[in-house]
Amino acid sequence: MKVSIIGAGNVGSTCANYLACSGKVNHIILIDKTEGHAEGKCMDINQSLSILKNNNTKVEGCTSNYKIIKNSDIIVIAAGARRTAEMTRNDLLKINSKIIESTLSECLKYSPQSIFIIATNPLDNMVYKALSFSKISRNKIIGMAGVLDNARYITLISEKLNINPSNINSLVIGSHNDNMLILPRFTTIEGIPLSYFMKQKDIDDIIKQVKTIGKKIINLSGRSAYYAPGVAIAKIVESINYNKKTIITASVMLNGEYGFKDCCIGVPILLDKNGLNKIVELDLNSEEKQSFKKCIEAIKEQNIHLK
Ligand code: LAC
């Protein structure tokens, strides 16, 4: 399995490091546009592999020469600018849209058959851009956000109740921003509804925290999150690589599901070795439908600026 990661920033290199150290992938390529950056990160990762006595994994770094990604099974796009104080969301949208375009054109030259995982923000718009620009089939472009948002939700529940997070099953769908839909009625602890363990007031408080925890991490650490985002991407890589047939939440193109089309948004999907196998359509209640529609409208409104 060959996995190429474009963008050796914090998210891309955390993902590469996890995939390498866990021994899940045996050939990893890291590419960055800044001279020497990816090469330096790879030296560091390869030294970890020596400590771990892992001789089966090869990690190679390279500056902007995409030839090295030839025949990758999976390509992760973790390249993109971060919003600075003087930038609007639309400025970021336009800058990152151009980065998705230039990165994808290079990737498609050398590895058109790959499955792509997109991690660049604003996530749902960038997945849409990747699909409309590349015109490749929707099953091959998966946006990572839901795994992260679910992990944040699960972590908060687990901390509040002092229960092992692996017991908790949750569902967070919609857009990867404050509009996201956190669905407590689809949240269970070993099959038992969350409401059995927690008062509505505490559930509401956790929902509020999930929506703002990305900002809290920036405020506390001075950087946007990267450990959990990097591992979340790696989990998607692993699920595809081993054809695990897992249900995860990811941003994919709707084609009539949930009553919408021409929009990428977080929904539960069945993931297999070919990427998106199918979208799981939930029977949302009227309030949830309204919130989902609000997400769709906001994403579509932003998509206009991608053109
Ligand atoms: C976050 C960024 C990584 O949610 O999207 O922290």
Boltz pocket constraint, residues with backbone or C-beta under 6 A from the ligand:
constraints:
  - pocket:
      binder: B
      contacts: [[A, 121], [A, 176], [A, 214], [A, 215], [A, 224], [A, 225], [A, 226], [A, 229]]
      max_distance: 6.0
